Amino acid sequence: MTRSIRALVAVIVMVAASCGPARSADDATTIAPPTTAETTTIAPIGNDGFPVTIDAPHGPVTIEARPERIISLSPTSTEVLFAVGAGDQVVAVDDQSNYPASAPVSDLTGFEPNLEAIAAYEADLVVLMYDPGDVIAGLSAIGIPVIEHPAAATLADAYRQIEEIGVATGHQEEAGELVVAMRDAIEDVVAGADVAGTTYYHEISPELYSLTSVTFAGALYDMFGLENIADAADADGWGYPQLSAEHILAEDPGIIFLADVRCCGQDAAAVSSRPGWDTLQAVQSGAIAELDDDIASRWGPRVVDFVETIAAAVAGSP
């Protein structure tokens, strides 16, 4: 296994571990906005709306004043911060935060956060996806509030995180508007598609790692009525099984989605040249969608782009 694939699988493991227990089909496909009042408490002290208290997954986080030196250690949170208008308040982002281009990329890492390196930026708010065990406690001990936003399991989770970042950064109104726009756009795209019974295969790496319907991305496919060929192969319910070529050939998916284009150089031509794959209906009909790896693995504002890509592939399938 190459170094890039080892890193990719490590990311898959970390994301899967942070998603929590599997949700029901109804929970996984909901596109209703979250009830913010249940997750975010605002103490209206001062003209700017601060301090505020966010009910984060790791416990309540109080932010005394509008943060002006924010660090993001999550590519998704970076996208959200800029989308709600807090980009000018961000002083550093992790080495995987490649969007938007204006994000101040640093050598900080979200996989193994370093307390001293983070503290050196004199941040007044840190947003991260993963805590190996002592980063949140360490930063809190020196007075730096931290919001942990693990991988979303549903769209409702994603919307809730956007709204919490809006409240935490002083951009509550912009965040609310973004959530409404995302929800409306997704509803419109899904309403125009009807492919019940069509099967698909979503590829994360050339080693045939895939994802199932219990994952965030899998739930998006479910909204279109697509059937995931990986579901039956995930005996332990992890959500990210490694399939065999024999399983894929036997299931003969109607659409193939490639989320390993940038990382691993996969495309329609590469897939078509794999032994036996030229017999697949998706290959023969040209129903192979080359995804943007980043968009397909994040749960921020560009989820709308992902949904639109799914819709385009569905429209072009037999």
C-alpha positions as CSV (number, residue, x, y, z in Angstrom):
1,M,0.0,0.0,0.0
2,T,1.5,3.4,-1.0
3,R,2.1,6.2,1.5
4,S,-0.8,8.2,0.1
5,I,-3.2,5.4,0.4
6,R,-2.1,4.6,4.0
7,A,-2.8,8.2,4.8
8,L,-6.1,8.1,3.1
9,V,-7.2,5.0,5.0
10,A,-6.1,6.6,8.2
11,V,-8.3,9.6,7.5
12,I,-11.2,7.2,6.7
13,V,-10.7,5.5,10.1
14,M,-10.6,8.8,12.0
15,V,-13.7,10.2,10.3
16,A,-15.6,6.9,10.8
17,A,-14.7,6.9,14.5
18,S,-15.9,10.5,15.0
19,C,-19.3,9.9,13.3
20,G,-20.8,8.1,16.3
21,P,-23.5,5.4,16.1
22,A,-25.3,4.7,12.9
23,R,-28.5,6.6,12.4
24,S,-31.8,5.3,11.1
25,A,-32.7,5.8,7.5
26,D,-35.1,8.7,8.4
27,D,-32.5,10.5,10.4
28,A,-29.8,10.0,7.8
29,T,-31.8,11.5,5.0
30,T,-33.4,14.4,6.7
31,I,-33.0,17.8,5.2
32,A,-34.9,19.8,7.8
33,P,-33.0,22.6,9.5
34,P,-31.8,21.9,13.1
35,T,-33.5,23.3,16.1
36,T,-30.8,25.7,17.1
37,A,-32.4,26.6,20.4
38,E,-31.6,23.1,21.6
39,T,-27.9,23.4,20.9
40,T,-26.9,27.0,21.2
41,T,-27.4,29.4,24.1
42,I,-26.8,33.1,23.6
43,A,-26.3,35.3,26.6
44,P,-27.2,38.8,25.2
45,I,-24.7,40.8,27.2
46,G,-23.2,43.8,25.3
47,N,-24.2,45.3,22.0
48,D,-22.3,42.8,19.9
49,G,-24.2,39.8,21.4
50,F,-21.3,38.4,23.4
51,P,-20.6,36.5,25.5
52,V,-22.1,33.4,24.0
53,T,-22.2,29.8,25.1
54,I,-22.0,27.0,22.5
55,D,-23.2,23.5,23.6
56,A,-20.5,21.7,21.8
57,P,-20.2,17.8,21.7
58,H,-17.5,17.9,24.4
59,G,-19.4,20.3,26.6
60,P,-20.5,24.0,27.0
61,V,-18.0,26.5,25.5
62,T,-18.2,30.2,26.5
63,I,-16.8,32.8,24.2
64,E,-16.5,36.1,26.1
65,A,-15.9,38.5,23.2
66,R,-16.0,38.4,19.4
67,P,-13.0,36.3,18.4
68,E,-10.4,38.1,16.2
69,R,-7.8,35.4,16.0
70,I,-9.4,32.1,15.0
71,I,-7.6,28.8,14.2
72,S,-9.3,26.1,12.2
73,L,-7.9,22.5,12.3
74,S,-10.6,21.1,10.1
75,P,-10.9,21.7,6.3
76,T,-14.7,21.6,6.6
77,S,-14.7,24.2,9.5
78,T,-12.4,26.4,7.4
79,E,-14.8,26.4,4.6
80,V,-17.7,27.2,6.9
81,L,-15.8,30.1,8.6
82,F,-15.2,31.8,5.3
83,A,-18.7,31.1,4.0
84,V,-20.3,32.8,7.0
85,G,-18.1,35.9,6.7
86,A,-15.5,35.1,9.4
87,G,-12.6,34.7,7.1
88,D,-11.0,38.0,8.1
89,Q,-10.9,36.7,11.7
90,V,-9.0,33.5,10.8
91,V,-5.2,33.7,11.4
92,A,-4.2,30.1,10.7
93,V,-5.7,26.9,9.3
94,D,-4.4,23.3,9.2
95,D,-2.3,21.9,6.3
96,Q,-5.3,20.1,4.7
97,S,-7.4,23.3,4.5
98,N,-7.0,24.0,0.8
99,Y,-10.3,25.9,0.2
100,P,-10.9,28.7,-0.2
101,A,-7.6,29.7,-1.7
102,S,-7.3,32.8,0.6
103,A,-7.3,30.6,3.7
104,P,-4.0,31.2,5.7
105,V,-2.6,27.7,5.5
106,S,0.0,26.8,8.1
107,D,2.0,23.7,9.2
108,L,-0.5,23.0,11.9
109,T,-2.2,19.6,11.6
110,G,-5.7,18.5,12.6
111,F,-4.7,14.8,12.8
112,E,-2.1,15.2,15.6
113,P,-2.8,18.7,17.0
114,N,0.2,20.2,18.9
115,L,-0.8,22.3,21.9
116,E,2.3,24.5,21.9
117,A,2.2,25.2,18.2
118,I,-1.5,26.2,18.4
119,A,-0.9,28.4,21.5
120,A,1.9,30.3,19.7
121,Y,-0.7,31.9,17.5
122,E,-2.3,33.6,20.5
123,A,-5.7,32.4,19.3
124,D,-9.0,33.4,20.9
125,L,-10.9,30.6,19.3
126,V,-9.9,27.1,18.0
127,V,-12.2,24.9,15.9
128,L,-11.2,21.3,15.4
129,M,-12.6,18.0,14.2
130,Y,-10.5,15.7,16.4
131,D,-8.9,15.7,19.8
132,P,-6.4,12.9,20.5
133,G,-7.1,13.4,24.2
134,D,-5.5,16.5,25.7
135,V,-5.7,19.4,23.3
136,I,-9.1,20.7,24.3
137,A,-8.2,20.5,28.0
138,G,-4.8,22.0,27.4
139,L,-6.1,25.0,25.4
140,S,-9.0,25.5,27.8
141,A,-6.6,25.6,30.7
142,I,-4.8,28.6,29.2
143,G,-8.0,30.4,28.4
144,I,-8.5,29.5,24.7
145,P,-12.0,28.3,23.9
146,V,-12.3,25.3,21.6
147,I,-15.2,24.0,19.6
148,E,-15.0,20.4,18.5
149,H,-17.0,19.7,15.3
150,P,-16.6,16.0,14.4
151,A,-17.6,14.6,11.1
152,A,-21.3,15.2,10.5
153,A,-23.6,12.1,10.3
154,T,-26.5,13.9,8.8
155,L,-27.3,17.1,7.0
156,A,-29.0,18.3,10.2
157,D,-25.6,17.9,11.9
158,A,-23.9,19.9,9.2
159,Y,-26.4,22.7,9.4
160,R,-26.1,22.8,13.2
161,Q,-22.3,23.1,13.0
162,I,-22.6,26.0,10.5
163,E,-25.1,27.8,12.8
164,E,-22.8,27.2,15.9
165,I,-19.8,28.7,14.1
166,G,-22.0,31.7,13.1
167,V,-22.9,32.3,16.7
168,A,-19.4,31.7,18.0
169,T,-17.8,34.2,15.5
170,G,-20.5,36.9,15.5
171,H,-22.0,35.9,12.2
172,Q,-25.2,34.3,13.3
173,E,-27.4,36.0,10.7
174,E,-25.1,35.0,7.8
175,A,-24.9,31.4,9.0
176,G,-28.7,31.2,9.2
177,E,-29.0,32.5,5.7
178,L,-26.4,30.0,4.5
179,V,-28.2,27.1,6.0
180,V,-31.5,28.2,4.4
181,A,-29.9,28.6,1.0
182,M,-28.2,25.2,1.3
183,R,-31.4,23.4,2.4
184,D,-33.5,25.0,-0.4
185,A,-30.9,24.2,-3.1
186,I,-30.6,20.6,-2.0
187,E,-34.4,20.2,-1.8
188,D,-34.8,21.6,-5.4
189,V,-32.1,19.3,-6.8
190,V,-33.4,16.2,-5.2
191,A,-37.0,17.0,-6.2
192,G,-36.0,16.8,-9.8
193,A,-34.6,13.3,-9.7
194,D,-36.3,9.9,-9.5
195,V,-34.1,6.8,-10.0
196,A,-35.4,4.4,-7.4
197,G,-33.8,1.0,-7.9
198,T,-30.6,2.2,-9.6
199,T,-27.5,0.8,-7.9
200,Y,-24.2,2.6,-7.4
201,Y,-20.6,2.2,-6.3
202,H,-18.7,5.0,-4.5
203,E,-14.9,4.5,-4.6
204,I,-12.7,6.1,-2.0
205,S,-9.4,4.5,-3.1
206,P,-8.1,2.2,-5.9
207,E,-7.9,-0.5,-3.2
208,L,-11.7,-0.5,-3.5
209,Y,-12.5,1.1,-0.2
210,S,-16.1,2.4,-0.4
211,L,-18.8,3.8,1.9
212,T,-22.3,2.7,2.9
213,S,-25.6,4.3,3.4
214,V,-25.0,4.9,7.1
215,T,-22.3,7.5,6.3
216,F,-22.9,11.2,5.6
217,A,-22.2,10.9,1.9
218,G,-24.2,7.7,1.7
219,A,-27.2,9.4,3.1
220,L,-27.0,12.0,0.3
221,Y,-27.2,9.2,-2.3
222,D,-30.1,7.8,-0.4
223,M,-32.0,11.0,-1.0
224,F,-32.1,10.2,-4.7
225,G,-33.3,6.7,-4.2
226,L,-30.0,5.1,-5.2
227,E,-29.1,1.7,-3.9
228,N,-25.6,1.2,-2.5
229,I,-23.8,-2.0,-3.5
230,A,-21.5,-1.7,-0.5
231,D,-24.2,-2.0,2.2
232,A,-24.4,-5.8,2.0
233,A,-20.6,-6.1,2.3
234,D,-20.3,-4.1,5.5
235,A,-20.9,-6.9,8.0
236,D,-19.5,-5.0,11.0
237,G,-21.3,-1.7,10.2
238,W,-18.2,0.4,10.1
239,G,-19.4,2.3,7.1
240,Y,-16.2,2.2,5.0
241,P,-15.7,-1.4,3.9
242,Q,-13.1,-2.6,1.4
243,L,-14.9,-4.4,-1.3
244,S,-13.6,-7.1,-3.6
245,A,-13.5,-6.8,-7.3
246,E,-15.6,-9.9,-7.5
247,H,-18.3,-8.3,-5.4
248,I,-18.4,-5.2,-7.6
249,L,-18.5,-7.2,-10.8
250,A,-21.3,-9.4,-9.4
251,E,-23.4,-6.4,-8.2
252,D,-22.9,-4.7,-11.6
253,P,-23.6,-1.1,-10.4
254,G,-25.5,1.2,-12.7
255,I,-23.4,4.3,-11.7
256,I,-19.8,4.5,-10.5
257,F,-18.7,7.6,-8.4
258,L,-15.0,8.1,-8.1
259,A,-13.8,10.0,-5.1
260,D,-10.1,9.1,-5.7
261,V,-9.5,11.3,-8.8
262,R,-7.1,13.9,-7.3
263,C,-5.5,11.7,-4.6
264,C,-4.9,8.6,-6.7
265,G,-5.3,9.5,-10.4
266,Q,-8.4,7.5,-11.0
267,D,-10.8,8.4,-13.9
268,A,-13.2,6.7,-16.3
269,A,-10.4,5.4,-18.5
270,A,-8.6,3.8,-15.5
271,V,-11.7,2.1,-14.3
272,S,-12.6,0.8,-17.8
273,S,-9.1,-0.8,-18.1
274,R,-9.4,-2.8,-14.9
275,P,-9.7,-6.6,-15.5
276,G,-13.4,-7.5,-16.2
277,W,-14.7,-4.0,-15.5
278,D,-15.5,-3.4,-19.2
279,T,-18.5,-5.7,-18.7
280,L,-20.1,-3.4,-16.0
281,Q,-23.2,-1.6,-17.1
282,A,-21.9,1.7,-15.7
283,V,-18.7,1.4,-17.8
284,Q,-20.6,0.4,-21.0
285,S,-23.1,3.3,-20.6
286,G,-20.4,5.8,-19.5
287,A,-22.1,6.4,-16.2
288,I,-18.9,7.1,-14.3
289,A,-18.8,10.4,-12.3
290,E,-15.4,11.8,-11.5
291,L,-15.9,13.6,-8.2
292,D,-13.8,16.3,-6.5
293,D,-12.2,14.3,-3.7
294,D,-12.4,17.2,-1.2
295,I,-16.1,18.1,-1.9
296,A,-17.0,14.4,-1.7
297,S,-15.4,14.0,1.8
298,R,-16.5,17.3,3.5
299,W,-19.8,18.3,5.0
300,G,-19.7,22.1,4.6
301,P,-21.3,24.6,2.2
302,R,-20.0,22.7,-0.9
303,V,-22.3,19.8,-0.1
304,V,-24.7,21.5,-2.5
305,D,-22.0,21.0,-5.2
306,F,-21.8,17.3,-4.3
307,V,-25.6,16.9,-4.5
308,E,-25.6,18.6,-7.9
309,T,-22.9,16.2,-9.2
310,I,-25.0,13.2,-8.0
311,A,-28.0,14.7,-9.8
312,A,-26.0,15.2,-13.0
313,A,-24.8,11.6,-12.9
314,V,-28.3,10.3,-12.2
315,A,-29.7,12.3,-15.2
316,G,-27.1,10.9,-17.5
317,S,-27.5,7.2,-16.4
318,P,-29.6,4.8,-18.5
